């Protein structure tokens, strides 16, 4: 299991080391193309990553809460994958099977908590008109 995690960490680091500079190079090339098309002058505007420029604190908090909920859903998915992997690679060992099953059960419980909190937050935010 430790060898698998080391390999997974190594692959993740390699992907990040290759992917991040590639994205920067592509962004720089797009900037250069824009400059040459406009006669060398750098003009243009940046898009607001939050959407509308007239967002109040309520909308920003609402978007942050919904983003956090999405991230917790991703973590739950990863826990499902980990639990399934533990169960599948248990090799008949009752302790490892129990560990994988427990991971899956906690992931289900986590999803129940996530969906419940989403429903409660949505009701509260709609009541307060966020």
MMTF fields as JSON, N, C-alpha, C and O atoms, coordinates in Angstrom:
{
  "mmtfVersion": "1.0.0",
  "mmtfProducer": "UNKNOWN",
  "numBonds": 519,
  "numAtoms": 520,
  "numGroups": 130,
  "numChains": 1,
  "numModels": 1,
  "chainsPerModel": [1],
  "groupsPerChain": [130],
  "chainIdList": ["A"],
  "bondAtomList": [4, 2, 8, 6, 12, 10, 16, 14, 20, 18, 24, 22, 28, 26, 32, 30, 36, 34, 40, 38, 44, 42, 48, 46, 52, 50, 56, 54, 60, 58, 64, 62, 68, 66, 72, 70, 76, 74, 80, 78, 84, 82, 88, 86, 92, 90, 96, 94, 100, 98, 104, 102, 108, 106, 112, 110, 116, 114, 120, 118, 124, 122, 128, 126, 132, 130, 136, 134, 140, 138, 144, 142, 148, 146, 152, 150, 156, 154, 160, 158, 164, 162, 168, 166, 172, 170, 176, 174, 180, 178, 184, 182, 188, 186, 192, 190, 196, 194, 200, 198, 204, 202, 208, 206, 212, 210, 216, 214, 220, 218, 224, 222, 228, 226, 232, 230, 236, 234, 240, 238, 244, 242, 248, 246, 252, 250, 256, 254, 260, 258, 264, 262, 268, 266, 272, 270, 276, 274, 280, 278, 284, 282, 288, 286, 292, 290, 296, 294, 300, 298, 304, 302, 308, 306, 312, 310, 316, 314, 320, 318, 324, 322, 328, 326, 332, 330, 336, 334, 340, 338, 344, 342, 348, 346, 352, 350, 356, 354, 360, 358, 364, 362, 368, 366, 372, 370, 376, 374, 380, 378, 384, 382, 388, 386, 392, 390, 396, 394, 400, 398, 404, 402, 408, 406, 412, 410, 416, 414, 420, 418, 424, 422, 428, 426, 432, 430, 436, 434, 440, 438, 444, 442, 448, 446, 452, 450, 456, 454, 460, 458, 464, 462, 468, 466, 472, 470, 476, 474, 480, 478, 484, 482, 488, 486, 492, 490, 496, 494, 500, 498, 504, 502, 508, 506, 512, 510, 516, 514],
  "bondOrderList": [1, 1, 1, 1, 1, 1, 1, 1, 1, 1, 1, 1, 1, 1, 1, 1, 1, 1, 1, 1, 1, 1, 1, 1, 1, 1, 1, 1, 1, 1, 1, 1, 1, 1, 1, 1, 1, 1, 1, 1, 1, 1, 1, 1, 1, 1, 1, 1, 1, 1, 1, 1, 1, 1, 1, 1, 1, 1, 1, 1, 1, 1, 1, 1, 1, 1, 1, 1, 1, 1, 1, 1, 1, 1, 1, 1, 1, 1, 1, 1, 1, 1, 1, 1, 1, 1, 1, 1, 1, 1, 1, 1, 1, 1, 1, 1, 1, 1, 1, 1, 1, 1, 1, 1, 1, 1, 1, 1, 1, 1, 1, 1, 1, 1, 1, 1, 1, 1, 1, 1, 1, 1, 1, 1, 1, 1, 1, 1, 1],
  "groupList": [{"groupName": "UNK", "atomNameList": ["N", "CA", "C", "O"], "elementList": ["N", "C", "C", "O"], "formalChargeList": [0, 0, 0, 0], "bondAtomList": [1, 0, 2, 1, 3, 2], "bondOrderList": [1, 1, 2], "singleLetterCode": "X", "chemCompType": "L-PEPTIDE LINKING"}],
  "groupTypeList": [0, 0, 0, 0, 0, 0, 0, 0, 0, 0, 0, 0, 0, 0, 0, 0, 0, 0, 0, 0, 0, 0, 0, 0, 0, 0, 0, 0, 0, 0, 0, 0, 0, 0, 0, 0, 0, 0, 0, 0, 0, 0, 0, 0, 0, 0, 0, 0, 0, 0, 0, 0, 0, 0, 0, 0, 0, 0, 0, 0, 0, 0, 0, 0, 0, 0, 0, 0, 0, 0, 0, 0, 0, 0, 0, 0, 0, 0, 0, 0, 0, 0, 0, 0, 0, 0, 0, 0, 0, 0, 0, 0, 0, 0, 0, 0, 0, 0, 0, 0, 0, 0, 0, 0, 0, 0, 0, 0, 0, 0, 0, 0, 0, 0, 0, 0, 0, 0, 0, 0, 0, 0, 0, 0, 0, 0, 0, 0, 0, 0],
  "groupIdList": [1, 2, 3, 4, 5, 6, 7, 8, 9, 10, 11, 12, 13, 14, 15, 16, 17, 18, 19, 20, 21, 22, 23, 24, 25, 26, 27, 28, 29, 30, 31, 32, 33, 34, 35, 36, 37, 38, 39, 40, 41, 42, 43, 44, 45, 46, 47, 48, 49, 50, 51, 52, 53, 54, 55, 56, 57, 58, 59, 60, 61, 62, 63, 64, 65, 66, 67, 68, 69, 70, 71, 72, 73, 74, 75, 76, 77, 78, 79, 80, 81, 82, 83, 84, 85, 86, 87, 88, 89, 90, 91, 92, 93, 94, 95, 96, 97, 98, 99, 100, 101, 102, 103, 104, 105, 106, 107, 108, 109, 110, 111, 112, 113, 114, 115, 116, 117, 118, 119, 120, 121, 122, 123, 124, 125, 126, 127, 128, 129, 130],
  "secStructList": [7, 2, 2, 2, 2, 2, 2, 2, 2, 2, 2, 2, 2, 2, 2, 2, 2, 2, 2, 2, 2, 2, 2, 2, 2, 2, 2, 2, 2, 2, 2, 2, 2, 2, 2, 2, 2, 6, 6, 6, 7, 7, 7, 7, 7, 7, 7, 7, 6, 6, 1, 7, 6, 6, 7, 7, 2, 2, 2, 2, 2, 2, 2, 2, 2, 2, 2, 2, 2, 2, 2, 2, 2, 2, 2, 2, 2, 2, 2, 2, 2, 2, 2, 2, 2, 2, 2, 2, 6, 1, 6, 6, 7, 2, 2, 2, 2, 2, 2, 2, 2, 2, 2, 2, 2, 2, 2, 2, 2, 2, 2, 2, 2, 2, 2, 2, 2, 2, 2, 2, 2, 2, 2, 2, 2, 2, 2, 6, 6, 7],
  "xCoordList": [0.833, 0.0, 0.874, 0.557, 1.983, 2.857, 3.515, 3.715, 3.853, 4.467, 3.471, 3.844, 2.21, 1.171, 1.029, 0.949, 0.998, 0.845, 2.055, 1.906, 3.248, 4.441, 4.379, 4.714, 3.949, 3.822, 2.762, 2.954, 1.635, 0.576, 1.058, 0.758, 1.8, 2.351, 3.333, 3.324, 4.172, 5.142, 4.443, 4.834, 3.423, 2.684, 1.996, 1.987, 1.419, 0.756, 1.744, 1.445, 2.907, 3.93, 4.395, 4.573, 4.592, 5.013, 3.964, 4.3, 2.708, 1.63, 1.602, 1.446, 1.753, 1.754, 2.969, 2.855, 4.126, 5.334, 5.273, 5.82, 4.613, 4.492, 3.311, 3.411, 2.194, 0.978, 1.022, 0.554, 1.576, 1.583, 2.425, 1.939, 3.668, 4.419, 3.773, 3.851, 3.141, 2.465, 1.337, 1.173, 0.563, -0.527, 0.019, -0.575, 1.136, 1.744, 2.231, 2.043, 2.855, 3.35, 2.191, 2.28, 1.117, -0.045, -0.632, -1.018, -0.705, -1.241, -0.351, -0.851, 0.964, 1.875, 1.761, 1.832, 1.588, 1.432, 0.154, 0.146, -0.923, -2.174, -2.006, -2.561, -1.247, -0.988, -0.172, -0.449, 0.836, 1.66, 0.851, 1.017, -0.028, -0.882, -1.797, -2.021, -2.329, -3.202, -2.418, -2.921, -1.181, -0.36, -0.045, -0.152, 0.342, 0.702, -0.515, -0.39, -1.68, -2.893, -3.31, -4.002, -2.898, -3.286, -2.136, -2.159, -1.145, -0.051, 0.95, 1.625, 1.063, 2.051, 1.541, 2.19, 0.417, -0.109, -0.887, -1.641, -0.679, -1.413, -2.673, -2.626, -3.792, -5.069, -6.013, -5.713, -7.111, -8.102, -8.536, -8.18, -9.298, -9.792, -9.75, -9.73, -9.736, -9.768, -11.203, -11.921, -11.597, -12.93, -12.937, -11.974, -14.015, -14.177, -14.438, -15.417, -13.583, -13.794, -15.044, -15.511, -15.593, -16.796, -18.068, -19.168, -17.934, -19.117, -19.44, -18.62, -20.587, -21.068, -20.221, -19.858, -19.901, -19.105, -19.9, -19.31, -21.21, -22.049, -22.483, -23.623, -21.576, -21.922, -21.791, -20.817, -22.772, -22.718, -22.089, -21.805, -21.873, -21.262, -22.114, -21.576, -23.437, -24.299, -24.063, -23.977, -23.96, -23.735, -22.357, -22.194, -21.375, -20.021, -19.993, -19.412, -20.622, -20.675, -21.425, -21.015, -22.513, -23.271, -22.443, -22.471, -21.706, -20.865, -19.733, -19.386, -19.157, -18.098, -18.634, -17.977, -19.811, -20.406, -20.696, -20.394, -21.274, -21.569, -20.283, -20.247, -19.233, -17.946, -17.379, -16.87, -17.47, -16.989, -17.774, -17.205, -19.064, -19.89, -19.445, -19.41, -19.112, -18.625, -17.314, -17.111, -16.416, -15.141, -15.332, -14.632, -16.276, -16.522, -17.107, -16.859, -17.869, -18.368, -17.24, -17.272, -16.24, -15.073, -14.326, -13.882, -14.184, -13.508, -14.289, -13.689, -15.602, -16.422, -16.217, -16.12, -16.151, -15.896, -14.548, -14.434, -13.533, -12.21, -12.231, -11.532, -13.024, -13.134, -13.834, -13.476, -14.822, -15.459, -14.436, -14.394, -13.63, -12.611, -11.61, -11.248, -11.163, -10.203, -10.801, -10.144, -12.03, -12.679, -12.861, -12.628, -13.275, -13.426, -12.103, -12.024, -11.061, -9.723, -9.251, -8.69, -9.477, -9.079, -9.815, -9.223, -11.095, -11.891, -11.454, -11.307, -11.248, -10.882, -9.492, -9.255, -8.588, -7.224, -7.023, -5.882, -8.091, -7.978, -7.419, -6.774, -7.649, -7.114, -7.712, -7.045, -8.926, -9.58, -9.283, -9.806, -8.462, -8.136, -9.323, -9.733, -9.875, -11.06, -10.81, -11.702, -9.61, -9.303, -9.299, -9.827, -8.703, -8.65, -10.032, -10.377, -10.809, -12.176, -12.987, -13.72, -12.853, -13.572, -13.13, -13.954, -11.834, -11.329, -11.914, -12.331, -11.945, -12.528, -14.015, -14.516, -14.725, -16.168, -16.45, -17.385, -15.641, -15.819, -15.567, -16.272, -14.561, -14.287, -15.482, -15.868, -16.066, -17.239, -18.43, -19.171, -18.61, -19.733, -19.563, -20.529, -18.351, -18.119, -18.277, -18.712, -17.927, -18.128, -19.619, -20.036, -20.422, -21.883, -22.413, -23.218, -21.97, -22.397, -21.979, -22.738, -20.788, -20.338, -21.214, -21.527, -21.611, -22.506, -23.86, -24.447, -24.359, -25.637, -25.508, -26.4, -24.407, -24.177, -24.055, -24.597, -23.343, -23.159, -24.504, -24.804, -25.315, -26.612, -27.544, -28.29, -27.498, -28.345, -27.94, -28.789, -26.636, -26.19, -26.479, -26.774, -26.397, -26.73, -28.195, -28.527, -29.07, -30.501, -30.789, -31.569, -30.161, -30.377, -29.841, -30.518, -28.62, -28.042, -28.872, -29.082, -29.34, -30.154, -31.435, -31.839, -32.074, -33.294, -33.02, -33.793, -31.928, -31.577, -31.245, -31.732, -30.419, -30.0, -31.174, -31.234, -32.105, -33.273, -34.201, -34.819, -34.287, -35.12, -34.534, -35.268, -33.211, -32.551, -32.303, -31.742, -32.711, -32.575, -31.122, -30.776, -30.282, -28.881, -28.774, -27.676],
  "yCoordList": [-1.19, 0.0, 1.249, 2.226, 1.226, 2.392, 2.646, 3.795, 1.573, 1.73, 2.371, 3.234, 1.96, 2.553, 4.042, 4.843, 4.419, 5.832, 6.649, 7.794, 6.066, 6.767, 6.978, 8.052, 5.944, 6.082, 7.113, 7.91, 7.096, 8.063, 9.488, 10.394, 9.688, 11.004, 11.437, 12.599, 10.536, 10.854, 11.242, 12.212, 10.499, 10.813, 12.169, 12.948, 12.455, 13.741, 14.89, 15.905, 14.742, 15.791, 15.988, 17.123, 14.898, 15.015, 15.72, 16.561, 15.382, 16.031, 17.524, 18.336, 17.89, 19.307, 20.03, 21.162, 19.382, 20.019, 20.208, 21.173, 19.292, 19.409, 20.297, 21.092, 20.171, 20.885, 22.371, 23.162, 22.774, 24.202, 25.041, 26.066, 24.656, 25.469, 25.495, 26.504, 24.406, 24.375, 25.395, 26.092, 25.494, 26.467, 27.893, 28.76, 28.141, 29.478, 29.828, 30.955, 28.871, 29.122, 29.42, 30.336, 28.666, 28.895, 30.274, 30.977, 30.672, 31.991, 33.09, 34.102, 32.902, 33.912, 34.007, 35.103, 32.882, 32.906, 33.636, 34.38, 33.432, 34.135, 35.632, 36.417, 36.043, 37.462, 38.043, 39.152, 37.303, 37.785, 37.898, 38.854, 36.93, 37.004, 38.213, 38.875, 38.514, 39.668, 40.952, 41.891, 40.997, 42.198, 42.439, 43.569, 41.387, 41.583, 41.948, 42.693, 41.445, 41.776, 43.218, 43.804, 43.797, 45.164, 46.146, 47.25, 45.763, 46.658, 46.788, 47.813, 45.797, 45.814, 46.379, 46.194, 47.053, 47.636, 46.575, 45.78, 46.595, 45.672, 46.372, 47.296, 45.921, 46.485, 45.347, 44.186, 45.666, 44.645, 44.764, 45.709, 43.805, 43.834, 42.428, 41.435, 42.375, 41.102, 40.813, 41.703, 39.586, 39.19, 38.995, 38.491, 39.392, 39.204, 37.733, 37.188, 37.057, 35.632, 35.34, 34.201, 36.341, 36.145, 36.381, 36.207, 36.77, 37.003, 38.482, 39.275, 38.854, 40.226, 41.136, 40.745, 42.351, 43.26, 43.866, 44.491, 43.697, 44.293, 43.279, 43.306, 42.392, 41.39, 41.984, 42.669, 41.713, 42.129, 41.033, 39.941, 41.328, 40.324, 39.061, 37.966, 39.204, 38.028, 37.065, 35.855, 37.591, 36.734, 36.087, 34.923, 36.846, 36.29, 35.158, 34.106, 35.362, 34.306, 33.089, 31.952, 33.328, 32.215, 31.41, 30.18, 32.089, 31.384, 30.634, 29.526, 31.227, 30.538, 29.28, 28.239, 29.377, 28.215, 27.118, 25.953, 27.464, 26.458, 25.858, 24.667, 26.661, 26.133, 25.144, 24.088, 25.489, 24.595, 23.284, 22.212, 23.375, 22.161, 21.28, 20.056, 21.89, 21.118, 20.422, 19.274, 21.115, 20.505, 19.331, 18.324, 19.451, 18.333, 17.141, 15.995, 17.394, 16.306, 15.587, 14.366, 16.347, 15.745, 14.866, 13.774, 15.334, 14.536, 13.247, 12.185, 13.329, 12.134, 11.136, 9.933, 11.625, 10.741, 10.052, 8.852, 10.796, 10.202, 9.147, 8.138, 9.375, 8.386, 7.122, 6.017, 7.269, 6.101, 5.295, 4.068, 5.991, 5.311, 4.606, 3.456, 5.284, 4.692, 3.474, 2.437, 3.585, 2.462, 1.269, 0.127, 1.536, 0.453, -0.203, -1.424, 0.605, 0.063, -0.795, -1.871, -0.323, -1.102, -2.436, -3.471, -2.406, -3.623, -4.59, -5.789, -4.062, -4.923, -5.544, -6.654, -4.852, -5.362, -6.024, -6.257, -6.331, -6.94, -8.355, -8.811, -9.033, -10.38, -11.371, -12.34, -11.167, -12.089, -11.853, -12.57, -10.871, -10.562, -9.851, -8.785, -10.43, -9.822, -8.402, -7.555, -8.147, -6.8, -5.769, -4.668, -6.126, -5.185, -4.98, -3.877, -6.055, -5.93, -4.999, -4.142, -5.17, -4.312, -2.86, -1.948, -2.644, -1.278, -0.629, 0.529, -1.371, -0.852, -0.583, 0.44, -1.513, -1.346, -0.146, 0.617, 0.017, 1.166, 2.482, 3.467, 2.494, 3.707, 4.044, 5.208, 3.035, 3.271, 3.75, 4.636, 3.164, 3.585, 5.035, 5.798, 5.414, 6.8, 7.758, 8.895, 7.305, 8.152, 8.369, 9.475, 7.321, 7.462, 8.413, 9.294, 8.245, 9.142, 10.591, 11.526, 10.767, 12.097, 12.707, 13.896, 11.893, 12.405, 12.791, 13.79, 12.005, 12.355, 13.7, 14.542, 13.905, 15.185, 16.321, 17.405, 16.074, 17.106, 17.504, 18.692, 16.513, 16.823, 17.501, 18.411, 17.055, 17.687, 19.14, 20.029, 19.371, 20.747, 21.614, 22.801, 21.034, 21.791, 22.21, 23.357, 21.272, 21.586, 22.646, 23.569, 22.514, 23.49, 24.859, 25.871, 24.891, 26.173, 26.821, 28.034, 26.01, 26.572, 27.182, 28.264, 26.497, 27.029, 28.326, 29.28, 28.362, 29.569, 30.713, 31.829, 30.442, 31.5, 32.019, 33.212, 31.153, 31.631, 32.439, 33.412, 32.022, 32.781, 34.17, 35.153, 34.239, 35.534, 36.289, 37.385, 35.72, 36.32, 36.598, 37.71, 35.598, 35.718, 35.496, 35.553],
  "zCoordList": [0.0, 0.0, 0.0, -0.679, 0.764, 0.817, -0.531, -0.924, -1.239, -2.557, -3.512, -4.307, -3.445, -4.293, -4.014, -4.945, -2.73, -2.383, -2.837, -3.263, -2.746, -3.219, -4.727, -5.227, -5.448, -6.903, -7.267, -8.185, -6.542, -6.795, -6.537, -7.314, -5.455, -5.151, -6.224, -6.631, -6.687, -7.73, -9.03, -9.68, -9.406, -10.636, -10.513, -11.466, -9.347, -9.135, -9.25, -9.88, -8.654, -8.726, -10.161, -10.602, -10.893, -12.288, -13.142, -13.976, -12.937, -13.698, -13.4, -14.312, -12.131, -11.765, -12.338, -12.807, -12.301, -12.826, -14.338, -14.87, -15.02, -16.473, -16.85, -17.785, -16.134, -16.493, -16.216, -17.036, -15.078, -14.726, -15.682, -16.158, -15.987, -16.954, -18.328, -19.029, -18.72, -20.018, -20.058, -21.059, -18.994, -18.94, -18.988, -19.628, -18.321, -18.328, -19.725, -20.183, -20.409, -21.767, -22.708, -23.524, -22.606, -23.473, -23.195, -24.13, -21.933, -21.589, -22.148, -22.64, -22.079, -22.615, -24.13, -24.686, -24.802, -26.25, -26.645, -27.626, -25.894, -26.194, -26.007, -26.777, -24.991, -24.762, -25.905, -26.362, -26.374, -27.475, -28.753, -29.511, -29.0, -30.195, -30.124, -31.138, -28.949, -28.777, -28.999, -29.617, -28.496, -28.665, -30.135, -30.612, -30.862, -32.265, -33.099, -34.071, -32.743, -33.494, -33.26, -34.092, -32.138, -31.813, -32.031, -31.488, -32.808, -33.106, -31.962, -31.86, -31.114, -30.046, -28.737, -27.707, -28.736, -27.502, -26.718, -27.279, -25.436, -24.574, -24.107, -23.295, -24.63, -24.22, -23.912, -24.191, -23.358, -23.056, -21.613, -20.909, -21.199, -19.834, -19.263, -19.991, -17.965, -17.275, -16.851, -16.394, -17.005, -16.569, -15.064, -14.486, -14.449, -13.016, -12.738, -13.248, -11.935, -11.69, -10.87, -10.853, -10.192, -9.402, -10.199, -9.674, -11.446, -12.28, -12.342, -12.806, -11.896, -11.948, -11.056, -9.947, -11.53, -10.698, -9.538, -8.657, -9.52, -8.492, -7.435, -6.974, -7.058, -6.054, -4.657, -4.345, -3.841, -2.456, -1.609, -2.103, -0.34, 0.536, 0.656, 0.816, 0.582, 0.69, -0.468, -0.258, -1.687, -2.839, -2.786, -3.149, -2.333, -2.237, -1.218, -1.483, -0.04, 0.963, 0.438, 0.67, -0.263, -0.834, -1.814, -1.787, -2.68, -3.649, -2.965, -3.375, -1.929, -1.193, -0.509, -0.516, 0.073, 0.744, -0.275, -0.019, -1.424, -2.433, -3.006, -3.317, -3.15, -3.621, -2.611, -2.986, -1.329, -0.289, -0.297, -0.091, -0.532, -0.595, -1.768, -1.646, -2.881, -4.018, -3.719, -4.114, -3.019, -2.652, -1.702, -1.812, -0.767, 0.138, -0.617, -0.244, -1.658, -2.501, -3.218, -3.373, -3.655, -4.302, -3.316, -3.669, -2.079, -1.049, -0.791, -0.623, -0.758, -0.551, -1.692, -1.451, -2.925, -4.062, -3.921, -4.172, -3.522, -3.324, -2.222, -2.314, -1.19, -0.115, -0.62, -0.211, -1.497, -2.103, -2.904, -2.822, -3.665, -4.47, -3.561, -3.812, -2.51, -1.582, -0.883, -0.784, -0.399, 0.273, -0.655, -0.26, -1.881, -2.858, -3.175, -3.312, -3.292, -3.568, -2.398, -2.604, -1.163, 0.008, 0.053, 0.359, -0.25, -0.202, -1.301, -1.062, -2.499, -3.63, -3.469, -3.947, -2.813, -2.645, -1.289, -0.887, -0.58, 0.752, 0.68, 1.625, -0.39, -0.54, 0.445, 0.808, 0.882, 1.792, 3.26, 4.114, 3.573, 4.963, 5.616, 5.156, 6.682, 7.309, 7.835, 7.782, 8.336, 8.842, 7.723, 7.883, 6.592, 5.471, 4.845, 4.421, 4.795, 4.268, 5.157, 4.664, 6.472, 7.417, 7.267, 7.331, 7.068, 6.898, 5.641, 5.676, 4.536, 3.299, 3.437, 2.971, 4.086, 4.288, 5.193, 4.947, 6.235, 7.125, 6.394, 6.615, 5.527, 4.745, 3.862, 3.755, 3.231, 2.391, 3.222, 2.797, 4.399, 5.25, 5.702, 5.709, 6.075, 6.495, 5.323, 5.505, 4.122, 2.938, 2.69, 2.344, 2.866, 2.714, 3.776, 3.474, 5.011, 6.082, 5.776, 6.034, 5.235, 4.847, 3.771, 3.82, 2.795, 1.75, 2.315, 1.9, 3.261, 3.896, 4.602, 4.502, 5.312, 6.0, 4.991, 5.205, 3.89, 2.865, 2.254, 2.138, 1.864, 1.263, 2.257, 1.897, 3.504, 4.524, 4.746, 4.808, 4.864, 5.083, 3.863, 4.003, 2.672, 1.46, 1.493, 1.194, 1.859, 1.905, 2.965, 2.73, 4.126, 5.2, 4.785, 4.962, 4.231, 3.801, 2.701, 2.702, 1.769, 0.682, 1.23, 0.805, 2.167, 2.763, 3.514, 3.416, 4.259, 5.023, 4.078, 4.257, 3.073, 2.141, 1.325, 1.027, 0.96, 0.221, 1.128, 0.696, 2.383, 3.323, 3.569, 3.668, 3.665, 3.907, 2.609, 2.629, 1.488, 0.152, -0.2, -0.599, -0.053, -0.47, -1.931, -2.485]
}
